[in-house]
């Protein structure tokens, strides 16, 4: 996986592995979280969205299982 910095007030960077369907998100204030079972199409929508933070809040957080990483 290759981490990608994003332009967002909420998110610093994201990383996605299409084989495992795991999305890792580095939040600016909350740390790093991994979201399981995220389809590649959802990752693409996230990366193309006008607001990464809004997309995270409304489409990822609470939709896919998450765990906080160290």
BELHU-V129263 format. One record per residue. N is the residue number from 0. NEAR is the number of other ideal C-beta (glycine too) atoms within 8 Angstrom. D_FIRST is the distance of its C-alpha to the first C-alpha in Angstrom with 2 decimals. Layout:
N & NEAR & D_FIRST
N & NEAR & D_FIRST
//
This chain:
0 & 6 & 0.00
1 & 4 & 3.79
2 & 9 & 6.49
3 & 8 & 9.46
4 & 5 & 12.96
5 & 10 & 15.33
6 & 3 & 19.12
7 & 9 & 20.27
8 & 4 & 22.86
9 & 9 & 21.14
10 & 13 & 17.37
11 & 8 & 15.94
12 & 10 & 12.24
13 & 15 & 9.78
14 & 12 & 6.18
15 & 11 & 6.12
16 & 8 & 5.66
17 & 7 & 8.88
18 & 4 & 9.99
19 & 5 & 10.48
20 & 11 & 11.03
21 & 10 & 9.83
22 & 15 & 9.72
23 & 14 & 9.55
24 & 14 & 12.15
25 & 12 & 13.70
26 & 11 & 17.33
27 & 8 & 19.82
28 & 4 & 22.38
29 & 5 & 21.09
30 & 7 & 18.14
31 & 10 & 14.75
32 & 12 & 14.76
33 & 11 & 12.74
34 & 13 & 14.14
35 & 10 & 14.52
36 & 7 & 15.56
37 & 13 & 14.42
38 & 7 & 15.11
39 & 9 & 13.16
40 & 6 & 16.47
41 & 11 & 16.43
42 & 13 & 13.08
43 & 8 & 14.74
44 & 10 & 17.89
45 & 14 & 16.34
46 & 10 & 15.01
47 & 5 & 18.44
48 & 9 & 20.55
49 & 3 & 23.20
50 & 7 & 22.41
51 & 14 & 18.98
52 & 10 & 20.96
53 & 9 & 23.43
54 & 12 & 20.96
55 & 13 & 19.30
56 & 8 & 22.86
57 & 5 & 24.28
58 & 9 & 21.64
59 & 14 & 18.92
60 & 6 & 20.69
61 & 3 & 23.28
62 & 5 & 22.12
63 & 9 & 19.17
64 & 6 & 19.33
65 & 9 & 17.91
66 & 7 & 17.75
67 & 7 & 17.79
68 & 8 & 15.59
69 & 3 & 17.26
//
